[in-house]
Amino acid sequence: MELDEICKELYVKGCEIKKDEYLKSHTSLRVGGKTPYMFFPKTKRIFIETLILLKEKDIPFKIIGGGTNLIVTDDDLNFVMVSTKYLTGVKEKKLMNGQKLLVDSECGVYLASLSHLVSERGYSGLEFACGIPGTVGGAIYMNAGAYGGEMKDVVIEAEVFDLSDLKIKILRNKELEFSYRKSILQDLPLVLLSSKQILCKDNLNNIKSRIEDFSIKRYSKQPIEMPSAGSTFKRPKPDFYVGTVLESLGLKGYSIGDAQISTKHAGFIINKGNATFGQVKALIDYVKKVIKEKYQVDLKVEPEIWE
Ligand SMILES: Cc1cc2nc3c(=O)[nH]c(=O)nc-3n(C[C@H](O)[C@H](O)[C@H](O)COP(=O)(O)OP(=O)(O)OC[C@H]3O[C@@H](n4cnc5c(N)ncnc54)[C@H](O)[C@@H]3O)c2cc1C
């Protein structure tokens, strides 16, 4: 079956499809080349059908949530994309006389929206995520975290689609093998469909003040007004803050073309306008080289690089 025929079949089932779509329109760094097709399934069922069809027909594909943790080549891509944009269902259930709240969210729900939703209801646990851009799917994939919290602390189970046997499975928290910016989704061909988070009742004013505190810290320190893919490097050891080290080396503002080490927070590479993938990559390699020479430390990039 040709890709065009697959498109027809999925379109009829209710999948929005875009041809020759540039990923730079879908990534927060505003970098990324052209994919032959981008699929936007409207429901979880159509999402699964899309995955099955692509898998069975051996068409290479990748999943995209918010695109906030990706650095993508400018070259034409040899894979199609499946977006979780429309998978935004959320179900809530109070447990233990309202002392706990169970939220079941589809993978395309924005994590910050979920954080605000549960916080406004007076439930604590997702305050750390109030300013993390991106979706629940990307957050579980990365075990996203901030200000002492991470997905590992709130997710009780995840519904995944296993691309190796085309079956839906439920993985408990432990089975998700969360660690620093990592989960089992990075090692196995598993697509997150939805996940359940558990939150605890708390004083609304305390929740609000934590959110305010985290938001002020984020807005004052991070270049959220500029295109970026978040923190560029993983912390190589607990006390090694890459941004602080780069600042001490005088590298704030260092640029290659339009790719720049942010003047606000040296841990972020930003796109000043028309940065290319090559410029971002060259800047990453330069930083890695400097850190290796000065501290004998090997930096690892936090966002995924698709090249
Ligand atoms: C300004 C800024 C600030 C940020 N701050 C933080 C922070 O404080 N803490 C933090 O941890 N991160 C932070 N990030 C990084 C990023 O927002 C998070 O990692 C986020 O969780 C990524 O989600 P996403 O939906 O954008 O994932 P995407 O970028 O779309 O995808 C990332 C990876 O997840 C995979 N993926 C996405 N959805 C699914 C799914 N349903 N099933 C399987 N795989 C999937 C993709 O295939 C890809 O491999 C920041 C980013 C920016 C731009």
The ligand as an ORCA input file, in Angstrom:
! r2SCAN-3c Opt
* xyz 0 1
  C      11.242     27.017     27.782
  C      11.310     25.554     28.139
  C      11.386     25.186     29.465
  C      11.445     23.824     29.814
  N      11.524     23.500     31.133
  C      11.597     22.198     31.479
  C      11.676     21.829     32.860
  O      11.626     22.646     33.762
  N      11.776     20.495     33.142
  C      11.797     19.535     32.169
  O      11.880     18.345     32.486
  N      11.714     19.864     30.865
  C      11.606     21.163     30.500
  N      11.528     21.500     29.174
  C      11.599     20.436     28.150
  C      10.237     19.898     27.695
  O       9.233     20.865     27.842
  C       9.807     18.663     28.460
  O      10.772     17.637     28.352
  C       8.460     18.134     27.951
  O       8.037     17.148     28.839
  C       8.521     17.568     26.532
  O       7.187     17.288     26.122
  P       6.719     17.454     24.601
  O       5.306     17.057     24.529
  O       7.033     18.805     24.100
  O       7.638     16.365     23.915
  P       8.181     16.411     22.409
  O       9.273     17.439     22.336
  O       7.084     16.524     21.449
  O       8.839     14.966     22.306
  C       9.946     14.598     23.107
  C      10.110     13.074     23.015
  O       8.955     12.475     23.610
  C       8.376     11.560     22.671
  N       6.933     11.537     22.893
  C       6.068     12.572     22.924
  N       4.814     12.134     23.150
  C       4.900     10.779     23.257
  C       3.949      9.756     23.479
  N       2.646      9.994     23.601
  N       4.409      8.479     23.545
  C       5.721      8.192     23.388
  N       6.666      9.123     23.156
  C       6.247     10.409     23.102
  C       8.730     12.119     21.299
  O       8.660     11.108     20.305
  C      10.149     12.568     21.560
  O      11.010     11.457     21.483
  C      11.456     22.843     28.802
  C      11.351     23.225     27.456
  C      11.280     24.571     27.115
  C      11.173     24.947     25.679
*
